[in-house]
């Protein structure tokens, strides 16, 4: 979604139907928001807790099936390596 904001915009530059609504104003702040229906289609609604857990289990199942899982010790070692990089 794109937004354009113009402050102190002359009322005389507005379309007539808007000027009629603002007879006493000399300047206004204009905010124009461009709504694109396609953008809404790309944003997924939030997942429920159950859906998130189910997705994590599915990912774990696929990783295990490919033999890419790591032991707890390996995971801890990797995390410590990454943490120690920041100490240098």
trRosetta pair geometry for C-beta under 8 A, 3 or more apart (Angstrom, degrees):
i j d omega theta_ij theta_ji phi_ij phi_ji
1 33 6.2 6 173 -175 110 99
1 34 6.6 172 -162 79 60 63
1 35 5.9 -6 -123 -108 103 54
1 36 6.6 -159 -91 20 56 85
1 39 6.0 -164 -46 92 69 165
2 33 7.2 162 88 -155 48 51
2 34 4.3 6 59 45 97 114
2 36 7.9 59 4 -20 89 111
3 31 6.6 -12 -170 -170 102 91
3 32 7.1 157 -157 84 52 50
3 33 4.9 -15 -104 -104 83 76
3 34 7.4 -149 -73 17 36 72
4 30 7.8 -8 111 114 90 95
4 31 7.3 162 84 -154 52 43
4 32 4.5 -4 56 57 100 100
4 33 8.0 -163 24 -72 64 35
4 34 7.8 55 -6 -20 97 98
5 29 7.0 -2 -171 180 91 97
5 30 7.1 166 -153 88 44 56
5 31 5.0 -5 -105 -105 80 78
5 32 7.9 -166 -73 24 38 64
6 9 4.4 69 118 -66 115 121
6 29 7.0 177 90 -155 51 53
6 30 4.6 4 54 53 97 101
7 29 4.8 -11 -115 -112 63 94
8 27 4.6 -7 -153 176 57 142
8 29 7.3 12 -26 -80 37 69
9 13 6.5 -102 171 61 90 123
9 14 7.5 92 129 -59 114 93
9 27 6.2 138 60 -161 34 78
9 28 5.5 -41 62 68 91 70
9 29 6.8 118 11 -115 99 23
9 30 4.7 -11 20 -5 158 113
10 13 4.7 86 78 -1 95 104
10 14 7.9 -149 106 -17 59 80
10 26 7.2 -44 -135 162 67 64
10 27 5.9 -45 -93 -102 41 75
11 14 5.6 -39 -165 9 49 119
11 19 5.8 115 162 -121 92 80
11 22 5.2 -137 -135 106 131 127
11 25 5.1 132 -63 99 143 91
11 26 6.1 -136 8 -168 113 17
11 27 6.6 -129 -25 -87 82 22
11 28 5.8 84 -79 -8 84 107
12 19 7.2 55 -111 -114 32 128
14 18 4.2 -97 161 87 127 121
14 19 5.0 161 81 -59 107 79
14 22 7.4 61 45 42 159 131
14 28 7.5 21 -53 38 136 133
14 30 7.8 178 -94 -86 104 131
15 18 5.2 82 63 14 78 102
15 19 7.1 -144 97 -10 36 91
16 19 5.4 -54 -142 34 34 114
16 20 6.5 41 159 -27 66 100
17 20 6.0 -45 -155 24 30 115
17 21 7.5 27 149 -16 56 104
18 21 5.7 -56 -160 32 42 111
18 22 6.7 5 154 8 71 112
19 22 6.2 -82 -149 54 33 90
19 23 7.7 75 158 -85 67 52
20 23 7.1 1 -162 -61 34 88
22 25 4.3 -45 176 34 108 119
22 28 6.3 -47 -146 -58 163 137
25 28 5.6 51 147 -62 144 96
35 39 7.8 -125 -170 43 55 123
36 39 4.4 86 81 -8 100 106
36 40 7.6 -177 97 -7 60 80
37 40 5.8 -52 -161 30 44 113
37 41 6.9 45 147 -23 69 102
38 41 5.6 -53 -156 29 40 114
38 42 7.0 34 152 -19 67 103
39 42 6.1 -62 -158 31 36 107
39 43 7.0 25 153 -16 67 107
40 43 6.1 -62 -153 33 36 106
44 47 7.8 14 131 -49 118 83
47 51 4.1 -132 -168 90 100 122
47 52 4.8 126 114 -57 132 83
47 55 7.1 -49 -148 -5 161 137
48 51 4.6 97 51 5 76 102
48 52 7.1 -142 92 -5 41 86
49 52 5.7 -56 -150 36 32 111
49 53 6.3 29 155 -17 66 107
50 53 5.9 -55 -147 38 30 109
50 54 6.2 30 154 -19 64 108
51 54 5.7 -55 -146 38 30 112
51 55 6.3 32 154 -21 65 105
52 55 5.7 -54 -148 35 30 111
52 56 6.5 30 153 -18 64 105
53 56 5.7 -53 -148 36 32 111
53 57 6.4 32 153 -18 65 106
54 57 5.8 -54 -148 37 31 111
54 58 6.4 34 152 -21 64 106
55 58 5.6 -53 -148 35 32 113
55 59 6.5 33 153 -18 65 104
56 59 5.7 -53 -148 36 32 111
56 60 6.3 34 152 -19 65 105
57 60 5.6 -53 -147 37 32 113
57 61 6.3 37 152 -24 64 104
58 61 5.6 -52 -149 32 31 114
58 62 6.6 29 153 -16 64 104
59 62 5.8 -56 -150 37 33 109
59 63 6.3 31 153 -18 67 107
60 63 5.7 -55 -144 38 31 110
60 64 6.1 30 157 -18 66 108
60 69 7.6 50 -160 -96 75 119
61 64 5.9 -56 -146 38 27 110
61 65 6.3 29 154 -22 62 108
62 65 5.6 -54 -146 34 30 113
62 66 6.6 19 157 -10 64 107
63 66 6.1 -65 -153 41 30 103
63 68 4.9 -92 -167 70 79 104
63 69 5.4 104 129 -67 104 79
64 67 7.5 39 -178 -74 34 28
64 68 7.7 -103 -73 48 21 67
64 69 5.0 13 -96 -32 67 131
70 74 4.0 -117 178 89 111 130
70 75 5.3 137 101 -54 121 81
70 78 7.6 16 148 -9 167 135
71 74 4.6 99 53 5 78 101
71 75 7.1 -141 95 -4 43 86
72 75 5.7 -55 -150 36 33 113
72 76 6.3 33 153 -18 66 106
73 76 5.8 -54 -148 37 31 111
73 77 6.3 34 152 -22 64 106
74 77 5.6 -52 -147 34 31 114
74 78 6.4 31 155 -18 65 105
75 78 5.9 -55 -150 36 30 110
75 79 6.4 29 153 -18 64 107
76 79 5.7 -56 -147 37 31 112
76 80 6.3 31 155 -18 66 106
77 80 5.9 -57 -149 37 28 109
77 81 6.4 33 152 -22 63 105
78 81 5.6 -52 -150 32 32 115
78 82 6.5 29 154 -16 65 105
79 82 5.8 -56 -151 37 32 109
79 83 6.2 31 152 -18 66 108
80 83 5.5 -54 -143 39 33 112
80 84 6.0 33 157 -21 67 107
81 84 5.9 -56 -145 36 27 109
81 85 6.9 39 152 -32 60 97
82 85 5.8 -43 -159 15 34 117
82 86 7.8 31 149 -16 58 98
83 86 6.2 -58 -171 27 40 109
83 87 7.3 39 140 -22 67 103
84 87 5.3 -48 -156 25 49 118
84 88 7.4 60 150 -32 68 91
85 88 6.2 -44 -166 12 39 114
